[in-house]
Each structure stands twice: as structure tokens, then as C-alpha cells.
Amino acid sequence: MLKRKPFIVCLTALMLMTFVPIGGRVEAEQSFSSSPLLKINEYAVLFTAPVSPFIDSAGRAQVPLRSVGDLLGAQVTYFPQGRSATIALNSHLLTLTLDSKQIRADGRVYTMDTVPVLRNNSVYIPIRVLIDRLQVNGTYRNGIIELQDRRYMRSIPPLLSDWSGRLASYQTARALDVRSYHLNWNADTAQGGRWTGKLQVTARNISRNTMNSELNYFQPIVQYEDGSTQIGFDSVHTPISVPAGTLVNVTWTLEGTKTPQYILLRNYA
């Protein structure tokens, strides 16, 4: 169990994107449910390309190296010939090697109880190795990882400008705390890279007010590989009215024509 100590994690979110040729078409159909669930500041991170965080055979959470750089602002480098990676953050330096339990942190050698791995050509790092080494403040309780530092998430651009006029209602919708999620994903490059998905989230109303129409402003943010973002998807809420302290189930229909890099939900303020 991770205690409240400095550590780095990155997410965050969801599904294994494995594309399989079928009769000249390239398709993917995958699903993923939250375990672990990553939250960074006011964002719940629901997807990171190409493979989501997972629990390995040793019971340790593994997270993508690239996302450590993108979401937390670390400098990360992978050296294919030596199958090693370095992570620099907060004046600390870690060096790890794929399939090896030994790491070097600030010049000292340590031994882990699991190993970094390569999955879908992406390096994944055990969260445990980052505890106490990079001065990242966070907690891990009941399968939910929460990191709090205003230096994080700088790679995520501002929300689309056409939402600015509805800021008051949007801020109210941020009083929903994500507890779990599930995503189904389909992609077909024969249709110009078009993809569709269904995102289901359970969240708790942590405000003091009953939420009704404000639920429409609780929306996922999709960031694509080219840096652009998309927001504003059709959704269904159950129940329609959500009193303070109660849960709501929200389902969105997602679609696009570019490859997603991250899927985020603006969480509580």
C-alpha cells in the first residue's frame, strides 16, 4: 500500500489499443475498466496512449514512461540499445532497465520487487520505484491515485473558447468526483481513421447543492496526438437529478477521426 510520500505516477486511464488486420481493414475493439484510477489536480485521467496503466503479476501498478513526461513535466529518455530509461524531475535522476529489478537513483543503486516492461512498444514503469525519489506529492487509497501539484498537466491546452460563456455552470459541474469508469473502443482505418467509443463514469456529487442541468457541462476532454482537443459529447445521466452526496452514472458517446493521446475529465475544483 502506498503511503503519503513523494512519488510519480502517470496514467492514467484506459484501454489496450491493439490493431488487427481483418480482410484488408484495420480494426480495434477493446474495453477497459478503472484499476488503477489516476487523478492529477482537478483532472481524472481516463486514457493514455497506447496502453493504459495496469497491475502486473507482482501486484504493482505500471504506468507509461511517456505520460510521466507529458503530464508531470519530467524529462524522460529511452535508450533502445541498452533497453534503459532515465527520468529527471525536481533535481532528481532515476535510471531503469527493462526486465531488471535494479535501479539507480541519484547515483545510488536500489533493488525493486518488480521490473519495468515493454508493452506495445512503450516503456512501463512500476509506481513503487518512484516513491521517495522525485518529490511528487500524492496518495494511493482503494485503487485511486491522486497527485496534487500545480506544476502538473501543463501539456493540456485550455478548454475550447466556446465554453467560456457558460463558466458558472461548468464550475458547478466540476463538483463531481469521479469514482470509476469503463470505456468501449472501436476504430476502423478503412473509414479514414474514424473511431467511436462509449465512456461510462460513476461520480459523486461533492457539492452542497442538488445538480440538474449542470450535469450537461460534465464533459470528457479528448487530446489528440497533434495537440488539438475535442469536448462536447452527447451524454445520458442516471438519475436526472443528483442530490448532494449521492452518485450519478453518466454515459457519453465519443467519436473522432484522429488518434487520441489522452482522455480526461475535469474533476472537482
N, C-alpha and C positions, 0 to 999 in steps of 0.2 A: 504494500500500500504506500502510495506516495504521500509524504507529509508536506506541510507548507515550507518548502525550501526553494532556493533558486533553481530553476530548470527551464529547458527549452522544449517546446513541443510544436509540432505543426501538423496540421491537419490535415487537418482536419478533416472531411466529410466523406465522399460516398462512392461507390461502385467500382467494379473492375471493368475497364473499357478494353475488351479483347475483341478484335475484329476478325471475322472468319469468312473467307470467300465461299459463296454458295451460288453455283451456276453462273459465274461471271459477275455477281453482285457482292458487295462487301457490306455485311450487316453486323449488328451487335444487339444483343438483348440481355441486359444484366439488371440485377437489383441489389440493393444494399440497405441494411438497417443499422442504426446508430450503435456502435460499440467499437472504440470509444467515441464520445461526442466532444468535440473541441469548441471552446468559446474563447475568443480573443477580444477583450474590451466589450463593446456593445454588439459584436457580431458572433453569430453561430456559424461555423464553417462546415458546410454540408457536403462539399465535394472538392477534391483536389486531383488534378490530372497527373499521371494517367491511372494510378491505382490508389485507392483510398487507404487510410491508416487501418491497421489490423492488429490482432493479438496473435503472437507467434506461439510455437509449440512449448516455449518456456513460460508462457503466460505473461509476456511483456508486450506492451504496446509499441508498434513500429510506425514511424512517421517518415514522409518523403523528405529527402535532403533538399530538394529544390524549394519546397514550401518554407523551409526554415529560413531561406534567403528572402523569398518573396514576401512573406507575411511578417517576419520578425526583424528583417533588415540585416541579417547576418551575412558575412561574406563566405560563400561556400565554393569549394573547388573539388572536382573529382578527377583523379589521375588514373585513366584506364589501364596503363601498363602495370602499375603497381597495385591496382584494384583498391586504392585508398582514397580517402576524402578528408578535407580539412574544413573546420568551421571556426570562424573568428567573430567574436561578439563581446562587447563590454570589456575589451582589453584581455580577453582570454582566448586560448587557441586549443582546439581539440583535433587530434588526428586518429582516424579509424580505418580499419582494413576489412574488406568484405570477408565474411565467414571466419573472422578471428575475434577471440574474446579479449585480446589485449588492445588497449588504447593508450595514447599519450596525451596528457592534459597539462598544459603549461610546463612541459619538459619532464614531467613525472609519468611513470608507467603504472597503469592500473589494470585489473582483470575484471571483466564483466561476467554475468551469469547467462548471457545470450550473445548473439552476434549480429552485426549489420548484414543485410542481404540485398541481392539484386532481383527485382521483380519487374517484368515488362520494361526492361532496360532502364529502370530507375532505381537509385540507391535509397534504401530504407534504413533508418537508424533507430535503435531502441531508446525510448524516452529515458529509461533509467540511467543511461550513460551520461545524460546531460544534467542530471540533478547535481547541484552544488558546484557546477563548473562554469556556468555562463551568466550568473546573476540575473536570471529570469524569474520574476515573482509569479507564483501560481499555486493552485490547489488541484488535487485529484480525489474526488469523492464519488462513490457509487457510479463509476463509469463515465463521469463528466469531468473534463479537464478545463479549467478556467485560468486564463492568463490576463493579467492587468498591467499594462504599461502603455502610456500614451505615445511611445515611440513606434509602436507596432501598427501594422495594417496600412502603412504609408503607400504601398503599391496599389491600393484600391482607390480609384478615382471617385470624385464626388458623385452623388446621385444625380440622375437626369434633371435638367433645369426645369422641366415642365411640372415637377412635383413641388417646386419651391412655394407656389401659391397656396398649397394645401398643407403647409408645415405644421400647423397646430394639430390637425387630426393625425398627421403622421407621427408626431411626437407622442401622442396618446397611444398609438398602436405599438410603440416601442416598449410599452409596459407589459408586453407578453414575453414570458421567459420560456424558451424552447427546452423541452424535456426529452424528446425523442423524435426520430424521423425515419422515413422509408422512401426510397426512390426506385422507380422502374425506368429503364432507359432503352430506347431503340434508335438505331442510326442506320442510314442507307445511303452510301456514297453514290449509288446509281441515280439518286434523285438530287444531285448537286450538293451532297453532304448534309442533307436535311436530317434532323433528329427530332424526336418527340420524347416526352417524359411525363411522368406523374409523380409529384412530390407530395408526400403526406407528412404532416408535422403535428405533434401534440405539444401544446404550450399552456402555461398557467398565467392567468391574469393577476399580476402582482401589484396592480394599482389599487386605489381605494374606490374606484368607480366601476359601474357596470358598462361593458363595452358592447356596442351595437354596430352602427355604420362604420365606426373607426376600424373595424376588422378588415375592411377593404384596403386599408393602407399598410397592412402587414404583408409585405411582398418580398419574395426572394430576389436577389441581385445576381445576375449571371455575368461573370467577367470572362471574355474570350481571349484566346491566345494572342490576338493582335492588340489587346489592351482596351478594346471597346467594352461597353456594358449594356445590359438589357434589363429592364424592370417593367412591371405592369402586366401580370398574367391573370387569366381567369381563375377564380377560386370559389370554393364552396366551404361554408363554415357549419360545424355542428357542435353545440347548438347555435342558433342565430344570435341570441343574447347571452352574454357571459358575465355573470356577477363577479365581484372582486373575490380573488382567492380560488376560483374554480378553473377547470381545464376546458380547453376548446380544441377540437380536431379540425385542421384546415388542409384542404387538398387543392393543389394547383395543377393545371395542365400547362406544361412547358413545351416550347418548340423553338427551333432556330435553324440556321444554315451554316454556322461557323462552329468550330470546335471549342467547347467550354474549357476554361482553365480552372475556375473556381465557381462554386455556387454558395452564396452567403445569405443569411437572414439578419436584418438589423434587429438585434435583440433588445433587451431592456436598456434604458438610458443610463 
